[in-house]
């Protein structure tokens, strides 16, 4: 398959000007064909600058999101993921909800064999929160 056809659906990566989605629901995760779908391998996205808003106080929450998945037929394109995560910046959500929303979006976009999303959220009021959501079973540590 030639690269032009293979990447023809990636609209965000080649956009010369950027418009940011107002919410995660408006954001689009783009995918491309996994040419190594005959084997298992782990893709890790490390996003240390995640922000969202507390749904009660409207104060900003800061976190570190790690997304790990074993792709099947499709892989997530990283710029679209960045814009998707950026859309949480103005979104009022609890930590548990944001981690599960991210996992649901990854699963819906690329139907991975397995996926994990972990959010390590900075302390507010003296308590840090860590949330992990899993799809298809935990990814073995040997694949890290």
C-alpha positions in Angstrom: 0.0 0.0 0.0 1.4 3.4 -0.9 1.9 6.0 1.8 -0.4 8.6 0.2 -3.3 6.2 0.4 -2.3 4.8 3.8 -2.3 8.3 5.4 -5.1 9.9 3.4 -7.5 9.9 6.5 -5.0 11.7 8.8 -6.4 15.2 8.5 -5.1 16.8 11.8 -1.4 15.9 11.3 -1.1 17.8 8.0 -3.3 20.8 9.0 -1.4 24.0 8.5 -3.5 25.9 11.1 -4.9 24.4 14.2 -8.3 24.8 15.8 -8.6 23.3 19.2 -11.7 21.3 20.2 -13.7 22.8 23.1 -14.4 19.4 24.7 -13.3 15.8 24.5 -16.6 14.9 22.8 -15.8 17.3 20.0 -12.3 16.0 19.6 -11.4 13.3 17.0 -8.9 10.6 17.6 -7.4 9.7 14.2 -5.9 6.3 13.4 -3.7 4.7 10.8 -3.3 1.1 9.7 -1.0 -1.1 11.9 1.3 -2.8 9.4 2.6 -5.1 12.2 -0.8 -6.4 13.3 0.6 -10.0 13.2 2.5 -9.4 16.4 1.9 -8.0 19.9 3.8 -4.8 20.8 3.1 -2.1 23.3 2.6 1.6 22.4 3.0 4.1 25.3 1.9 7.7 25.2 3.3 9.7 28.2 1.4 12.9 28.8 2.9 14.7 31.8 1.0 18.0 31.3 -2.7 17.0 31.5 -5.1 19.5 32.9 -8.8 19.6 33.5 -11.2 21.4 35.8 -12.8 20.3 39.0 -16.6 19.9 38.4 -17.4 21.3 41.8 -14.9 24.2 42.4 -14.0 24.9 38.8 -10.3 25.0 39.9 -7.7 23.5 37.6 -6.5 19.9 38.2 -3.1 18.8 37.0 -2.0 15.3 36.2 0.2 12.9 34.3 -1.6 10.6 31.9 0.0 7.4 30.6 -1.7 5.5 27.9 -0.4 2.0 27.0 -2.0 -0.3 24.4 -1.4 -3.3 22.3 -2.7 -2.4 18.9 -4.7 -4.7 16.6 -5.5 -3.4 13.1 -5.2 0.3 13.9 -2.9 2.7 15.8 -3.7 6.1 17.3 -2.1 9.1 15.6 -0.2 11.1 18.3 -1.2 14.7 17.2 -4.9 13.8 17.3 -4.3 12.3 20.8 -2.6 15.5 21.9 -5.5 17.6 20.7 -8.0 15.2 22.4 -6.2 15.5 25.7 -5.9 19.2 25.3 -9.7 19.4 25.1 -9.9 18.4 28.7 -8.3 21.7 29.7 -11.7 23.4 29.8 -13.7 20.3 30.8 -15.2 19.9 34.3 -14.6 16.3 35.2 -13.6 14.1 38.1 -10.2 12.3 37.8 -11.9 8.9 37.7 -14.2 10.1 34.9 -11.4 11.6 32.8 -9.3 8.4 32.9 -12.2 6.2 31.9 -13.3 8.7 29.2 -9.8 8.5 27.7 -9.8 4.7 27.8 -13.2 4.6 26.1 -12.0 6.9 23.4 -8.9 4.9 22.7 -10.9 1.6 22.6 -13.6 3.2 20.3 -11.0 4.6 17.9 -8.6 1.7 17.4 -10.1 -1.5 19.0 -6.8 -2.5 20.7 -6.1 -6.0 21.9 -5.5 -4.5 25.4 -5.3 -1.0 26.8 -4.5 0.8 30.1 -4.8 4.4 31.0 -3.3 5.7 34.2 -3.7 9.2 35.6 -1.5 10.4 38.4 -3.1 13.6 39.6 -1.2 16.2 41.6 -2.3 16.8 45.2 -5.0 19.3 46.0 -6.0 19.6 49.6 -3.1 17.3 50.5 -4.3 14.2 48.6 -2.9 12.9 45.3 -5.0 10.5 43.3 -4.0 7.7 41.0 -6.5 6.1 38.7 -6.0 3.2 36.3 -8.6 1.9 33.9 -8.0 -1.3 31.9 -9.5 -2.9 28.8 -8.9 -6.5 27.7 -6.8 -7.3 30.7 -3.6 -5.8 32.2 -0.6 -5.5 29.9 2.3 -7.7 31.2 5.2 -5.8 32.8 7.5 -7.7 30.5 6.1 -5.6 27.6 7.1 -2.3 29.1 
